[in-house]
Amino acid sequence: MDKLKKYQDILVNYLTSFANRSKLANMPEVENRVIVDRDNNSFQMLRIGWHNEHFVFAIVFHFDIKNNKVWFQCNNTELEVVDELMKMGIPKEDIVLGFQPPYARPHTGFATA
């Protein structure tokens, strides 16, 4: 399996698994959705729906794949997601913490771009 397909599959599996196990019991009308765009290498998990009289739309995770590297663009959880991605087969040198400013990335221990 080529690297791109492998990384796409890992991201889809991670997001789907997280979405299935993290339903919000106190917000039954809010659903988790995984958005997958393999053609443009963009992957996202979001929450959408209504809680009481408030509309909920929240991006939980967003990943892109650029130049055979996984760009972790958004993490709105307290989880160490990169540890899970590494366990699933994405090496540290192929993960870019896109939410970190470019000047800080060399100090993260992950890829810079």
N, C-alpha and C positions, 0 to 999 in steps of 0.2 A: 504494500500500500504506500502510495507516495505521501510525503510529509503534509501537503496541503489537505488532502482528504482525511488523513489521520487527525490533524488538528481540528478540522471542521467537526468530525465525528465526536471527538472528546468534548468540545464546547457544547454541542447539541446534547450529548448525554449528561453533562454536568448540569446544564440549565434545566433540562427536563426533569432530572432527578430532584433538583432543588425545588422546582415549582410544584412537583407532586407531594413533597414532604413538608412544605412550608405554607400550607393553607392557613388563613387567618380565622381562627374559631370565632373571634369576636366581631368579624366582618364577613358574614356568610354570603353577602351579595357582591363581594370583591373577589375577582378571579385572577389567578396567576396565568400569564400568557408568555409563551416562548415564541419569539419572532426570529426566523431563520432566513437569511438571504445568502445562500451559498454562492450565487453568481458574483455578488459584490463583497463577499466575506465579512458580513456583518451579523452579529448574534446578540440577542437581547432578551432579558426576562423582565416583564413589567407586571404591575398590578393595576387592574382597571375595574371600575364598578361604582356602586353607591354604598355609602355607610351613613345610615340615617338620612339626613337631607344634604349630605355633602358628596360631591363627585370626587372619586379617588382616581388619580392617574399618577403612578410613580414608577420610574425606572429603577429596578433593583440592581441589575448588572448590564453592562454593555462591553462587548469584545469586538475587535476587528482583527483580521489577519492581513498584514501588509508585509511584503517581501519575506514571506515564510516565517514571520514572527507573529506571535499572539500579542496584540496590544490590548491590555486591560484598561479600558477607558473609564469605567464607572463601577464603584462598589458602594452601595448604600446599605451595607450590613456591617456587622462587627467581625465577620468571618475572615479567616486567613485563606482566601480562595486559592491563592497561588500554591499553597502547600498541597491542596487537593489536585490542582492541575498537574503539578509535578508528579504526584503519585500516579496519576492517570497516564503519564507518558510524555508530557511536554517539559523539555529540559529548561532549567533556569536561564540559560543563555538565549533561549528563544521566547522569553516573556519580557515585554516592555510594559512598565507601569506608566501608561499614557497619562494618567491623572496626576503624575508628578511633573513638575516643571523640568524642561530639558537640562537645566544646570544642576539639578539634584539627582538625575538618573544615574550618573556614574557612581554615586554613593549608595545606591540601593542594593547592589549585588546582583541586579538583573541586567538584561540587555538595555542599551541606551537608545537604540533605534534599529 
